[in-house]
């Protein structure tokens, strides 16, 4: 019987020698290291029969190779965590798992007071106004362009004021030539109707609706005596001295030929073509 007690691989007799039994077979230590030993996940060398081995989920390490992948703390006899296929001590795992403060980039650990907004998190004392740098904490704030403002700074920095009443414009409003008005403040200087979204005319920093401009402000055509509004037909105007005409009304008093963009003669308040002027 002793003659058959040999190594499964090299047939060397095992009497009086160290050997390993694996899968019902006996083998000497060199053959075990060569043919049967598991490979260490850390150093990639065989884990010999004389070495202490750590096993975790079909993975193997030398006892001395089983350490934290981040701080290298030995873990063969310590509690550990498997994180993204790495072995970590509890402290390093907690550090990696903890959310980071957007401002200081440090861990926000359980028990820390924090502020969270749209998936981003801050320590409560790190959540500050982008303008005055004071802590916002859990108070109301306004986000704008990836920055955050306390109520006071948002009002001072971004609030627009009405060009007429000088009060803040909270919503809506009317814009004209880089100025803003409340809708109820941007009105006709004559009839006080709101002008937002309507046609109007500006005259020396005063604004008029079409009707009031025609009736009370616009100059009258010296030809037809109707107002020259600059709207629609007749938007082109002919002026001479203190008189104005619609371009289509600027006609010879005698022959009625249109004289817009042509030579003319002005005599006794009337317009004549050069030929008719000779006959006066």
C-alpha positions in Angstrom: 0.0 0.0 0.0 2.9 2.4 0.9 4.4 1.8 -2.6 1.3 3.4 -4.2 1.4 6.5 -1.9 2.9 8.7 -4.5 2.4 12.2 -6.0 -0.4 12.2 -8.6 1.7 14.4 -10.9 5.3 13.4 -10.5 4.9 9.9 -8.9 7.4 10.8 -6.2 6.8 8.8 -3.0 5.2 10.9 -0.3 6.1 8.8 2.7 7.6 11.1 5.4 7.1 14.2 3.2 4.7 17.1 3.3 1.9 16.7 0.8 -1.5 18.1 -0.1 -4.8 16.3 -0.8 -6.9 18.0 -3.4 -9.9 16.7 -5.2 -9.2 13.2 -3.9 -5.6 13.2 -5.2 -2.3 13.5 -3.3 0.5 15.7 -4.5 3.8 16.9 -3.3 4.2 20.6 -2.5 6.1 21.6 -5.7 3.5 19.9 -7.9 0.7 21.5 -5.9 2.2 25.0 -6.4 2.7 24.2 -10.1 -0.6 22.5 -10.9 -3.2 23.2 -8.2 -2.4 26.5 -6.4 -4.8 29.4 -6.9 -3.4 32.7 -8.3 -3.3 35.7 -6.0 -5.5 38.6 -7.2 -3.0 41.2 -6.0 0.5 39.9 -6.9 -0.6 37.3 -9.6 1.7 34.7 -8.2 0.6 31.2 -7.1 -0.6 30.8 -3.5 1.6 27.9 -2.3 0.6 25.2 0.0 2.7 26.8 2.8 1.0 30.2 2.4 -2.1 31.4 4.2 -4.9 32.1 1.7 -7.9 34.4 1.8 -10.9 33.6 -0.4 -13.9 35.9 -1.3 -16.4 35.1 -4.0 -14.2 32.8 -6.1 -11.2 35.2 -5.8 -8.0 34.4 -3.9 -5.2 36.4 -2.2 -2.1 35.6 -0.2 -2.9 36.5 3.4 -0.4 39.4 3.2 -1.7 40.6 -0.1 -5.3 41.0 1.1 -5.3 44.8 1.9 -7.4 47.9 1.3 -7.0 49.0 -2.3 -6.9 52.7 -1.2 -5.0 52.9 2.1 -3.3 49.5 2.0 -4.5 48.6 5.5 -4.2 44.8 6.0 -7.7 43.2 6.0 -7.1 39.5 6.4 -8.6 39.6 9.9 -10.6 42.8 9.6 -14.0 43.8 8.2 -14.0 44.9 4.6 -16.2 46.1 1.8 -16.2 45.1 -1.9 -16.5 48.3 -3.9 -16.5 48.2 -7.8 -14.5 45.0 -7.7 -12.0 46.5 -5.2 -11.5 45.5 -1.6 -11.7 48.5 0.8 -11.6 49.0 4.5 -14.8 50.4 6.1 -13.3 53.8 6.5 -12.3 54.2 2.8 -15.5 52.7 1.6 -17.4 55.3 3.7 -15.3 58.0 2.2 -16.0 56.9 -1.4 -19.7 56.3 -0.8 -20.2 59.7 0.8 -21.5 62.5 -1.4 -19.2 65.4 -1.9 -20.0 69.1 -1.2 -20.0 71.1 -4.4 -18.3 74.0 -2.7 -15.5 72.5 -0.5 -15.4 69.1 -2.3 -15.2 67.4 1.2 -17.4 64.4 2.2 -20.9 65.0 3.5 -21.1 62.2 6.1 -24.2 61.0 7.9 -25.2 63.6 10.5 -23.9 66.6 8.5 -26.5 69.3 7.8 -26.7 69.8 4.1 -28.6 71.5 1.3 -29.6 69.6 -1.9 -30.8 71.2 -5.1 -31.4 69.4 -8.4 -29.1 66.5 -7.5 -26.3 68.7 -6.2 -25.4 68.8 -2.5 -23.6 71.3 -0.2 -22.7 71.5 3.5 -25.3 73.9 4.9 -22.6 76.5 5.7 -21.0 76.1 2.2 -24.3 77.0 0.4 -23.7 80.8 0.0 -24.9 83.7 -2.1 -22.8 84.1 -5.2 -22.9 87.9 -4.8 -22.6 88.7 -1.0 -21.0 85.4 0.0 -23.3 85.2 3.0 -24.6 81.7 4.0 -28.0 81.0 2.5 -28.5 77.7 4.3 -32.1 76.7 4.2 -33.4 80.2 3.4 -35.1 81.2 0.1 -32.8 81.7 -2.9 -32.8 82.3 -6.6 -30.8 80.2 -9.0 -29.5 81.9 -12.1 -26.8 80.7 -14.6 -25.5 78.0 -12.3 -25.2 80.6 -9.5 -27.3 81.1 -6.4 -28.5 84.4 -4.9 -30.1 85.3 -1.7 -33.4 87.2 -1.9 -31.8 90.6 -1.2 -29.0 90.3 -3.7 -31.3 88.9 -6.4 -33.5 91.9 -6.0 -30.6 94.4 -6.1 -28.7 92.7 -9.0 -31.5 91.6 -11.3 -34.7 93.5 -10.5 -35.7 95.9 -13.3 -37.4 99.2 -12.5 -40.1 101.0 -14.3 -38.9 104.1 -16.2 -42.0 106.0 -15.1 -42.9 105.0 -11.5 -39.4 103.7 -10.6 -40.9 100.7 -8.8 -39.7 97.1 -9.4 -41.1 95.2 -12.3 -41.9 91.8 -10.9 -43.3 90.2 -14.1 -44.1 91.2 -17.6 -43.7 94.8 -18.5 -43.0 96.7 -21.8 -39.6 97.3 -23.3 -38.8 100.2 -25.6 -35.4 101.6 -26.5 -33.6 99.7 -23.7 -36.0 100.9 -21.0 -38.8 99.1 -19.2 -42.2 100.1 -18.0 -45.1 98.4 -16.2 -47.8 97.8 -18.7 -50.0 100.2 -16.8 -47.3 102.9 -16.9 -46.6 102.8 -20.6 -49.6 104.8 -21.7 -50.7 107.4 -24.2 -49.7 110.9 -23.0 -53.1 112.2 -24.1 -55.8 109.5 -23.5 -53.9 107.3 -21.0 -54.6 104.1 -22.9 -52.0 101.3 -22.5 -49.7 101.2 -25.5 -48.1 97.7 -24.9 -48.5 95.6 -28.1 -50.1 98.5 -30.0 -48.8 101.0 -32.6 -47.7 104.3 -31.1 -45.5 107.3 -31.8 -42.8 108.8 -29.6 -42.5 112.6 -29.6 -39.9 114.2 -27.3 -40.0 111.4 -24.7 -43.8 111.3 -24.8 -45.8 108.5 -26.3 -49.1 108.7 -28.2 -51.5 106.2 -29.5 -52.3 106.5 -33.3 -55.6 108.3 -32.8 -54.2 110.9 -30.4 -51.1 111.5 -32.5 -53.2 112.1 -35.6 -55.7 114.3 -33.8 -53.5 116.4 -31.5 -49.9 116.1 -32.4 -49.3 115.3 -36.0 -48.7 118.1 -38.4 -51.4 118.7 -41.1 -50.7 118.2 -44.7 -50.7 121.6 -46.5 -52.3 119.8 -49.5 -55.2 117.8 -48.0 -55.2 119.2 -44.5 -55.2 115.6 -43.0 -52.6 114.6 -40.4 -49.2 113.3 -41.5 -48.8 110.3 -39.3 -46.0 108.4 -41.0 -48.2 105.3 -41.0 -49.2 103.4 -44.1 -49.8 105.4 -47.3 -48.2 108.8 -47.1 -45.4 107.7 -44.8 -43.0 109.7 -47.1 -43.2 113.4 -46.3 -42.1 116.5 -48.2 -41.2 119.5 -46.1 -40.5 123.1 -47.1 -40.0 125.9 -44.7 -42.8 125.4 -42.1 -45.0 123.5 -44.4 -45.4 119.7 -44.8 -47.2 117.5 -47.4 -47.8 113.9 -48.0 -45.6 113.0 -50.9 -48.7 112.2 -53.0 -50.2 115.6 -52.1 -47.2 117.6 -53.2 -48.7 118.6 -56.5 -48.6 121.7 -58.8 -51.4 124.0 -57.8 -52.2 124.6 -61.5 -51.6 121.4 -63.5 -51.6 118.9 -60.5 -48.4 117.1 -61.6 -46.8 115.5 -58.6 -43.6 117.3 -57.7 -42.2 115.0 -55.0 -38.4 114.6 -55.8 -38.7 117.2 -58.6 -38.0 120.9 -59.0 -40.8 123.2 -57.8 -41.6 126.8 -57.1 -43.2 128.0 -53.9 -45.2 131.2 -54.4 -47.8 132.8 -52.1 -48.1 129.6 -50.0 -48.7 127.4 -53.1 -46.5 124.9 -55.0 -46.1 125.1 -58.8 -44.1 123.3 -61.4 -41.5 125.5 -63.1 -43.7 125.9 -66.2 -46.8 126.9 -64.4 -44.8 129.2 -62.1 -43.9 131.3 -65.2 -47.5 132.0 -65.8 -48.2 133.4 -62.4 
